[in-house]
Amino acid sequence: MEKIKAAVCYEFGKPLVVEEIEIDPPQQGEVKVRVAATGICHSDIHLIKGEWGGPVPLVPGHEVAGIVEEVGPGVTTAKVGDPAVVCLVRNCGRCHYCTKGLPQMCSGDFALARESRLRNLKGQTLAPGLFTAGFAECVVVDQSQVVPVPSGFSLERAALLACGVVTGVGAVVNTAQVETGSSVAVIGAGGVGLNSLQGAALAGAYPIIAIDLLESKLEKAKEFGATHCLRVGDGDIAEEIRKITSGRGADYAFVTVGTVKAIEQAVELVGKRGTVVIVGLPPVDTLVSFSAMSLVRAEKRIIGSRMGSVRLGVDVPRLVDLHNCGHLKLEELISGRYPLEEINEAIELMNQGKALRNMIVFA
């Protein structure tokens, strides 16, 4: 075992405690990664607030990139020294869903689902938040969660590919498979929303409509592909979208914030045969309501998108290439860089909506 620093959540809703903990070496099929950077995602904030339940104490953090430091027996996807993205999605490659090309829905069994490789110095087991525990100097994860990236590729930018980018872009190109010329509305211009806008632009959608409460976020949305911006509170959003789309309503509406109101509103924003894609994660007990008749008459669809229906081994290399040729923004998503000791300040700025993606960087 090794001693490392980590930020631990001992009580939901309370500041994280940065302390020394112990991490075990990787076991069969597992990989240990020395973390270079971890993005702070709103999913981490929901987890820390206790909105999704689960055990404490835990180590949050799941948007990770670093250098492979050690591999367990049977590892074939990465080798020591590889720079790599670490994602929360793991897959067995053998279950019903994996064999259908849906690794994000894997129902396989993993030792790491039953055992933690982390404990504090009192011997107390620490759960790996979102299957990763990325607010730490090292992580031990299943090999399917690790995707090497080219040497020299910025690991801070690579970390963004672990969640925010694959979730936002993937919801458009993988889950919804938006067709060229389709009209797209994106509710929420935060980290995931901006990436859904990027995905819509990559798909050749038009118009691409960003919707948010804050004018500052809408200004940012224009940089990421929005052709039109609507601020919540300035008139009837559904009516404005009908005007922009020649009376039809949007073909697709992506809900990137986890609120009931946003989900219910999205159903009103799409037109005939329109599709609502729920991307943002609401609290576990969230219920929404809408007119079933309106869905039937207009043949509307409501679908969910888990992590952008990501296929790590396919999507991460593709996104790296898109960034390298200038078609995908990454650096522009990073609001600030913080050492682990300042993680609570970085989280609070995210919680207040004052940052797109704050990054925890490790020396």
N, C-alpha and C positions, 0 to 999 in steps of 0.2 A: 504494500500500500504506500501511497504518497500523500503528503500534506500539501494542500493548495488553499488559496483564498477563494471565498465564494460569498455571494449575497443570499442570505437565508430568510425565508418568510416563516416566522414562528407563529404569527397570529394574523388572520385575515384582516385587512384594513389598517395594519400597522406598518411603520417603516421597516425596510429590510435591514438585517443585521449582517454587516460585513465581518467575517471571521475566518479563521483557519479551520478547514475540515479535512477529512481523509477520503481518498478515492482509491478503490481497488483496481487492479489491472484488468484489461479486457479478457473476457472468457470466449468460448467457442462462438465464432461468427461475429465478434464485436471489435470495435475500433476505438482507440483512444486518440483524441485530437487535442493538441495544445491550442487554446483559443487565442486568436488575434483580435477579433472584433465580434461584438454581439449587438444587434439592433434592438431597440426597445419598441415592441409592438403593442398595440392596444389590447391584444389578446393576453399579454403578460399582465397588463393593468387589470383586466377583468378577473384574471386568476388571483392576483394579489388581493383584490377587494373581496374575494370569496363568492363572486357571482356565479361561478361554475361548480362550487363545492369542491370535494376531494380532500385528501389528507394533508395535514400539516404536521411537522415542519416540511418545507419543500424548498428546492432551489429553482426559481423561475428562469426564464430566458430560453429562447428557441430559434432565434434568427442569427445563425452562427457561421463563422468561417475561421479556419486555422490551418495548422500543419499536422498531418498524421504523425503521431509520435510512437505508437505501438499498435500492433494488430494481434488479435487472438488467433487460435487455430482455425483453419478453414476459411479464412478471409481471402477473397479473390477480387474484390472491387477496388481496393486501394492498397498502397504500400507505404512504408515508413518514408517520410520526407515529402509526400504529396501535399501541395496546397489544396484545400478542399472546402466545399460548402457542406454544412451539416443541417439537415432539415428534420422536422418532427415526424414526417411521414415515413413509415417503415413498412416493408412488404416481404412476404415469405417467398413469392414467386411460384407457389404451388396451389394455393386455395382457389376456389371457384372464381373469385373476382380477379385475382392476379392472372389467371390463365385466360381471362376475357379482356386483358389489357387495361384493367382498372385497379392499379396498385394502390391508389389512394383509398380504396374501399377494402383493403386486405383484412381478412378475418383469421389470419394465421396466429400461431402461438409463439410468444417470445419470452425468453427467460427474463428479459428486462421489464416485462409487464408484471412479473411477480417478485422480482428481486431488485434492490437498489445497490449501486456500487458506491454510494455516498453515505457518510455518517459524520456527525460532529464529534468533537473531542471528548464528549461525555459518552460516546458509544451509541447515541440515538440515531436511528436510520432517518435519512433525508430523502424524500421522494423527489424524483427528477421531473420538474414541472414541464408539462407538454412534451414528455418523452425525451427531453434533451438536457435540461439543467444548464443552460448556456451562460448564466451570470456567474461564471466560475472560470478559473484559469485553465481547467481541463474538463473535457466531457468524455464519457464512455457511452457509445451508442451502438445500435445494430449496424452492420456493414451496409445495409440497404439505405441507411440514412445519409451516407457519405458519398459525395460526388466530386472527384478531382476536377480542378480547374487549371488552365494553363499557368505555367511558371511565370511570375512577373505580373499576373493579373492582381489588381488591388484587392486585398482581402477584406477591406472595409466595404468596398462595392460588392464583393462576392457575398458577404453576409446578407445583403439585401435580397439576394436571389433565393435565400432559404425560406422566405415567407412572403413579405409584402409584394414583391415583384411577381413571383410565380402565382400568387393568389389573385392579384388584380388582373394581370395580363391573361393568365390561364382561364379565368372566369369567362373572358370574352372569346378567346381563340380555341380553348379546349372544351369547356362546359357548354357554352351557348353556340359555339361555332358560327359566329356572326358573319353574314355574307356581305360582300362588297356592295356598297350603296345603301345598306340598311341604316336606319336612324337609331341612334343610341342616346339614352339619358343615363347619367351616372349620379346617384344620390350620395353625396359626401365626397369632398375633395381633400381628404386626408391621404395618408400614405398608400392605402390600398386603392382608394378612389382614383388617385392620380395615375396609378398603374393600370386601372381599368380604362382610363382615358387613353393611355399609351397603347393598350391592346386594341381599342377601337380604331385608333389611327392606323395601326399596323394592319388591321383587317380591311381597311379601306372604307370604313363607315362614314356616312354623312347624312344629316348633321350629327355632330357629337356635342351633347348638351350637358354641361356640368351644373349641379345644383348644390348649394351650400348656404349656411347661415352667414358666413364671414366673407366679406368682400376681399380680404387679403388672400384667402384660399382660392377664390374664384380667379383672382389675378394670376395666381400660380397655375391654375388649371389651364389657362391659355397656353402656357409654355409646354404643357404635356399633351396637347392635341385638341382641347376643347375649341369648337367653332362658335359656340354660344354659351353664355353663362347666365344663370338665373339665381337670384338671391331669395332664399326663403323669407317670406314676410313682405316681399314686393309684389303684391298682386296674386292672381290665381295661377299657380305653376302649371296645372293641367291645361288651362286655356292658353297659356303662353306657348306650351309645347305643341298644341294643336295648330297655333298660328305658324310656328316654325316648320311644321311638317305638313303644310297644306291641308290641315283639318283632320289628318288621319290619327295623330298620336304616335308615340314612339314605337318602333318595332321591338326594341329591347330596352328594359330598364334594369340597371344594376344597382342593388342596394348594398352599399359598402359600409353602412353604419348599422349598429345592432339595436335599433329602436323599433317599437311597434308602429309608431306613426309613420316612419319612413317606409316600412314594408306595405302598410295599408295604402299609403299614398301612391306607391309604385304601381299598384293594380289599376289606379285611375289614369296613370300617365301613358300606359300602352294602349295601342289601338287594336283593331281586329287582328286576330292571330298573333298578337303581341306576346312577348315572353318577359316575365319578371324573374330575375336571377338574384337570389338571396345569397350575398357573399359575406356581409358582416355578421358576427356572431352575437345574438342577444343572450340575456340571462337564460338559464336552463328552463325556468318555469314560464317563459314568455308565450302568450297566446295572441293570435291576431284574428281579426274578423273582416269579412268582405262579402259582397253579394255573390252567391253561387250562380245566380241567374246571369249576372254580367259576364261571368267566365264562360258559361255555356253559349250564350248568344253570340259572343264575339270570339269564341274559341281561343280565349287567352290561356296561357300556361304559366304556372309558378314552379320554379325548380330551384334546388339548392346547389351550391358549388362549394365543395370541400377542398380547400387549398388549391383552387383553380384546376381541379382534376389533374393534378400534376403527375407527370412521369419524369422523375428526377433525371434519369440517365439520358433522356431525350431533351427535356425542356431546358435544363441548366446550360448544357453546351450551346444550345440554340440561342439562348438569351445572351450568353457571353459573346457570341458572334454578332448578334444584333447591336450590342453595345459597342463592340470594337469597330463596327462599320458606321457608327453614328446614328443608328435608328432607335436606340433605347437609352433613355437618361437614367443614370444611377447616382452620380455625385450630387446632382441637384436635389436629391431626396434627403440628403443628410443635413440636418439642422445644426447639430453640435456634436462634439466629441468629448467624452468624460472618462476619467479613471474610475475603476470600480468603487473606490471610496466615496465618490460623489453620485452614486447611482440613484439615491433617493431624490436629489435635486433634479436629476435628469428625468426621472419618472414623473415628478410633479409638473414639470414644464409640458410634458406630453399630455398629462391628465387635464391640464388647463387649456389644451388646444393651441399652445404657443410654439409647437414644434411638429414637423412632419415625421422625422425619424432622428431621435437622439441615439448616438452610438456609444457603447462602452468599449473602450480600446484598452488592450493589455500590452504592456511593454514587452 
